[in-house]
Amino acid sequence: MDSSVTKTERTTAVATGTSTSVFIPSPATPYQGDIARYWDHEARPVNLRLGDVDGLYHHHYGIGDVDHAALGDAENSAYEKKLIAELHRLESAQAELLLDHLGPIERDDTLIDAGCGRGGSMVMAHQRFGCKVEGVTLSAKQADFANRRARELGIEDHVRARVCNMLGTPFETGRAKASWNNESSMYVDLHDLFAEHSRVLATGGRYVTITGCWNPRYGQPSKWVSQINAHFECNIHSRREYLRAMADNRLVPQAVIDLTPATLPYWELRATSSLVTGIEEAFINSYKDGSFQYLLIAADRI
């Protein structure tokens, strides 16, 4: 995929309430433009209301057993609020697991979040490691949101989101100690993606992805996978494609973990909430019939 960009001027408001002219790259392809528009206009309650629980705004799903004792009686007036808090706890647990696999990180290291969304994982990474975290997204709206939250938290010198193509980032070769994609790799060609991660990572650096992928043993992407692709305007890859593209780009897997059983409780709980989007059935059925898997892959740059 062509990662070249042109530049267009855009005016944004900074924390002081004044305006400043900044330059952001235009999408390199029509498809990237479609994805940028999709996420610029996305405002699903399931993403925003979960983030409102503690100010960490994610764009991924959850893992772990549901704490039914914390939920209490479904007839209680506070049940829905508790359910939302529990969904958020599970999605933050997913981000914690990803961070667990980044390896030893020092305060002077740089991490890169490719497809950073509204920045929840970047904030968590800085809070854990004290290091600098750079995020990229095609969505100017998401980048503005993430940067505003960093300013509100007083960590804007360490956490920054910018609008650019994850296949052609402005970062120096070998700069990053670790990098990741959290449910964002289904929007790009994997060979191009892993070539860029391999470029920005230092030798011995760690790459981690958590992603949904279709199971080659099923034969072909199932109807459920096709529904998920249509819903998010993405192109889900197979598990085999991930491993092949990593091998071709000097990324050697150190861990491949099937998180499918761990993510089902999140989806089954979400399907009972007021935050349903209509895609819950496709996730639940595809995980149960084996056509779709939820994987963590951690790989070292050699």
C-alpha positions in Angstrom: 0.0 0.0 0.0 1.3 3.5 -0.9 2.1 5.2 2.4 2.9 8.6 0.8 0.8 11.5 2.0 -0.1 15.0 1.0 -0.8 17.7 3.7 -3.9 19.7 4.4 -4.3 22.5 6.8 -6.6 22.1 9.7 -7.4 24.4 12.7 -7.8 22.9 16.1 -8.5 24.4 19.5 -5.9 23.9 22.1 -6.4 23.6 25.9 -6.2 27.4 26.4 -9.2 27.9 24.2 -7.1 29.6 21.5 -6.7 28.3 18.0 -3.6 27.2 16.1 -3.0 26.1 12.6 -1.5 22.6 12.3 -0.9 20.3 9.4 -2.2 16.8 9.2 -1.6 14.3 6.4 -4.4 13.5 4.1 -5.3 9.8 3.6 -3.0 8.1 1.1 -5.8 6.0 -0.4 -9.6 6.3 -0.8 -10.0 3.4 1.6 -8.0 5.3 4.3 -10.3 8.3 3.7 -13.3 6.0 4.3 -11.9 4.7 7.5 -10.9 8.2 8.7 -14.5 9.4 8.1 -15.9 6.3 9.8 -14.0 6.9 13.0 -14.4 10.7 12.9 -18.2 10.2 13.0 -18.2 7.3 15.4 -19.7 8.1 18.8 -21.1 4.8 20.0 -22.3 4.9 23.7 -20.5 1.6 24.2 -17.1 3.4 23.7 -17.9 6.6 25.5 -20.0 5.5 28.5 -17.4 2.8 29.4 -14.6 5.4 29.2 -16.6 7.8 31.4 -16.2 5.3 34.3 -12.6 6.4 35.0 -11.5 8.5 32.1 -9.8 5.7 30.1 -11.4 5.6 26.7 -10.7 2.3 24.8 -11.7 1.0 21.4 -11.2 -2.7 22.1 -13.0 -5.5 23.9 -12.6 -7.2 27.2 -11.3 -10.4 28.8 -11.8 -12.3 32.0 -14.5 -13.7 34.1 -17.5 -11.5 35.0 -17.7 -10.5 38.7 -21.3 -11.3 39.2 -21.1 -10.4 42.9 -20.2 -6.9 41.9 -23.2 -6.7 39.5 -25.7 -7.6 42.2 -29.4 -8.1 41.4 -30.5 -7.3 37.8 -33.7 -5.8 39.2 -31.8 -3.2 41.2 -31.9 0.4 39.8 -28.1 0.6 40.0 -27.6 -2.6 38.0 -27.0 -1.0 34.6 -24.4 1.3 36.0 -22.6 -1.6 37.6 -22.8 -3.6 34.4 -21.1 -0.7 32.5 -18.4 -0.5 35.1 -17.8 -4.2 34.8 -17.6 -4.1 31.0 -15.0 -1.3 31.4 -13.0 -3.3 34.0 -12.8 -6.2 31.5 -11.6 -4.0 28.6 -9.0 -2.4 30.9 -7.9 -5.9 31.9 -7.4 -6.6 28.2 -5.1 -3.6 27.9 -3.2 -4.6 31.0 -2.5 -8.1 29.5 -1.1 -6.4 26.3 1.2 -4.2 28.5 2.3 -7.3 30.4 3.8 -8.7 27.2 5.8 -5.6 26.2 8.8 -6.8 28.2 11.0 -4.6 30.4 10.4 -0.9 29.7 12.4 1.9 31.2 11.4 5.5 31.8 13.5 6.8 28.9 12.0 4.3 26.4 9.5 5.2 23.6 6.5 3.1 22.9 4.3 3.3 19.8 0.5 2.6 19.7 -0.5 2.0 16.1 -4.2 2.7 15.8 -4.4 4.4 19.2 -8.1 5.4 19.1 -9.0 7.8 22.0 -5.8 6.9 23.8 -6.8 4.8 26.8 -4.0 2.3 26.3 -1.4 5.0 25.9 -2.4 6.6 29.2 -2.2 3.2 30.9 1.2 2.5 29.4 2.6 5.8 30.6 1.1 5.3 34.1 2.7 1.9 34.3 6.2 2.6 32.9 6.6 6.4 33.1 7.9 6.4 29.5 7.0 8.3 26.4 4.1 6.9 24.3 3.4 8.0 20.7 0.1 7.0 19.1 -1.1 7.2 15.5 -4.6 7.2 14.1 -6.3 8.1 10.8 -9.0 9.9 12.7 -8.4 13.6 13.6 -11.3 13.4 16.0 -9.7 10.6 17.9 -6.3 12.2 18.0 -7.8 15.5 19.3 -9.7 13.5 22.0 -6.6 11.6 23.1 -4.4 14.7 23.2 -7.1 16.6 25.2 -7.2 13.8 27.8 -3.4 13.9 28.0 -3.5 17.6 28.7 -6.2 17.1 31.3 -4.0 14.5 33.0 -0.9 16.7 32.8 1.0 14.1 30.8 1.0 15.8 27.4 4.8 15.8 27.4 4.8 12.0 27.5 1.6 10.9 25.7 0.8 12.2 22.2 -1.5 11.1 19.4 -1.0 12.2 15.8 -2.9 11.8 12.6 -1.0 9.6 10.2 -0.9 6.3 8.3 0.4 3.5 10.5 2.1 2.1 7.4 4.3 5.1 7.0 4.9 6.8 10.4 7.2 9.7 11.0 9.2 7.9 13.7 12.9 7.3 13.4 14.2 3.9 12.4 15.0 1.8 15.5 13.5 4.4 17.8 10.9 2.3 19.7 11.5 -0.2 22.5 8.1 -1.7 21.9 5.0 -1.2 19.7 1.6 -2.6 19.4 -1.7 -2.9 17.5 -4.8 -3.4 19.7 -7.6 -4.5 17.4 -6.5 -2.2 14.6 -4.5 -4.5 12.3 -7.6 -5.5 10.3 -7.6 -2.2 8.5 -4.3 -2.7 6.7 -2.1 -5.1 4.7 -0.2 -7.1 7.3 3.1 -7.3 5.3 3.1 -3.5 5.0 2.2 -3.1 8.7 4.8 -5.4 10.0 7.5 -4.0 7.8 6.8 -0.6 9.4 6.9 -2.0 12.9 10.1 -3.8 12.1 11.6 -0.5 10.9 10.7 1.6 14.0 11.6 -1.1 16.5 15.1 -1.3 17.9 16.7 -4.7 17.5 15.4 -6.9 20.3 12.3 -4.7 20.6 8.9 -6.2 21.3 5.8 -6.0 19.1 2.4 -7.1 20.5 -0.9 -7.4 18.8 -4.3 -8.5 20.2 -6.7 -9.1 17.4 -9.6 -11.1 16.1 -8.7 -13.4 13.2 -10.5 -16.0 11.2 -9.5 -19.6 11.8 -7.9 -21.3 8.8 -9.1 -24.7 10.1 -12.7 -23.5 9.5 -11.8 -23.3 5.8 -12.9 -19.8 4.8 -14.2 -16.7 6.7 -17.6 -17.6 8.1 -20.8 -15.6 7.6 -20.3 -14.2 11.1 -16.8 -13.0 10.2 -18.3 -11.4 7.0 -20.9 -9.6 9.2 -18.1 -8.2 11.4 -16.1 -7.0 8.4 -19.2 -5.2 7.0 -20.1 -3.7 10.4 -16.6 -2.2 11.0 -15.7 -1.7 7.3 -12.5 -3.8 7.9 -10.8 -6.9 6.5 -10.2 -9.5 9.1 -7.1 -11.6 8.4 -6.5 -15.3 9.2 -4.2 -16.4 12.0 -1.9 -17.9 9.4 -1.5 -14.6 7.6 -0.3 -12.9 10.9 2.4 -15.5 11.5 3.6 -15.5 7.9 3.8 -11.7 7.6 5.7 -11.5 10.9 8.2 -14.1 9.7 8.7 -12.2 6.5 9.5 -9.0 8.5 12.0 -10.1 11.2 9.4 -10.5 13.9 9.8 -13.7 15.8 6.8 -14.8 17.9 7.6 -15.4 21.5 4.0 -16.1 22.6 0.8 -16.9 20.8 -2.2 -17.0 23.2 -5.7 -17.9 22.4 -7.9 -15.5 24.3 -11.2 -16.7 22.8 -12.5 -18.4 26.0 -11.4 -15.3 28.0 -13.3 -12.8 25.8 -16.7 -14.7 25.6 -17.8 -13.5 29.0 -17.4 -9.9 28.0 -19.5 -10.4 24.9 -22.2 -12.4 26.6 -22.5 -9.7 29.3 -22.5 -6.9 26.7 -25.3 -8.6 24.8 -27.5 -8.1 27.9 -26.7 -4.4 28.3 -28.4 -1.2 27.0 -25.2 -0.6 24.9 -25.7 -3.3 22.3 -24.8 -2.3 18.7 -26.2 -5.3 16.9 -22.9 -7.0 16.3 -22.8 -9.0 19.5 -24.5 -12.1 18.0 -21.8 -12.4 15.3 -19.0 -12.3 17.8 -20.6 -14.8 20.2 -21.6 -17.3 17.5 -18.3 -17.1 15.6 -16.2 -17.6 18.8 -18.4 -20.5 19.7 -18.4 -22.3 16.3 -14.6 -21.9 16.0 -14.6 -19.8 12.9 -13.2 -16.7 14.7 -10.4 -16.5 17.3 -9.2 -13.8 19.6 -5.4 -13.9 19.8 -2.5 -12.2 21.5 0.8 -12.5 19.6 4.0 -11.1 21.1 7.1 -11.1 18.8 10.7 -9.8 19.0 12.4 -7.8 16.4 15.6 -9.7 15.3 
